[in-house]
């Protein structure tokens, strides 16, 4: 669709005139003559068919329509200036701004961050965490890790790994009680989960065909990382995402007392705007994280085959 907009120089001249209340001061600001500013304002009024300002001896006074129009222009110019400064700053810095789900950041990304930094010492990483889906046109981030049943529309997304649910706990939980031999035995234990993952226990129990346990009972935490820590501290059994407890299972810090694993419809994706697909920083990060997830999957497969 073709946009019909007034001449940009006329818009700038009128906005400066209205803000300064003077043709002379507007001309000084724009580094042009007073006559040029006056002609631009007159040109804009003719283009719009609306009187925007009144020429008085003491200066310029905007009409009600002119004041409203000037305010709209000022807001638009402010946004253009802010975005321009942001783009210019990004063109010369080496900061990679990443948005992550909290548990992904704590349990998966941060423990591996040193390896990325060792390979890319010229890249500074800035991390923010949120459960909210990224909006690249609003959020000040270069890329994100997206958790969901489908990729982010309009963005470049690369699937990293899927979700696999499995109950885990500290081996110390069984010092005074025998471990569960079948899913129904979980009734003897406290169930732990994140408030953002309230469906995990019901989904797993449903797959296990256990109807005698309320999957919504137990202790709930603000995020899964806290629930995992509660399991490590022997408060109960947590429904974990396998990728976030692989290291703990490998070292014996946590154990999986039951073999049933349930795949969900959700996955983790690397996502970034199409406009950033040629960014050297994003390319470096993508290459690294794809390699990391591949190594994780390979290690998990070897562990499961033993």
Secondary structure, DSSP 8 states (H G I E B T S, - for coil): -------HHHHHHHHHHHHHT-HHHHHHHHTS-HHHHHHHHHHHHHHHTS--EEEETTEEEE-HHHHHHHHHHHHHHHHHHHHHHHHHHHHH--EEEEEE-HHIIIIIIHHHHHHHHHH-TT-EEEEEE-SS---TTTS--SEEEEEESS--TTSEEEEEEEEEEEEEB-GGGGSSS---SSGGGGGGS-EEEEGGGTHHHHHHHHHTT--SS-TT-SEEESSHHHHHHHHHTTS-EEEEEGGGTHHHHHHTSSB--S---EEEEEEEEEEE-GGGTT-HHHHHHHHHHHHHHHHHHHHHHHHHT-
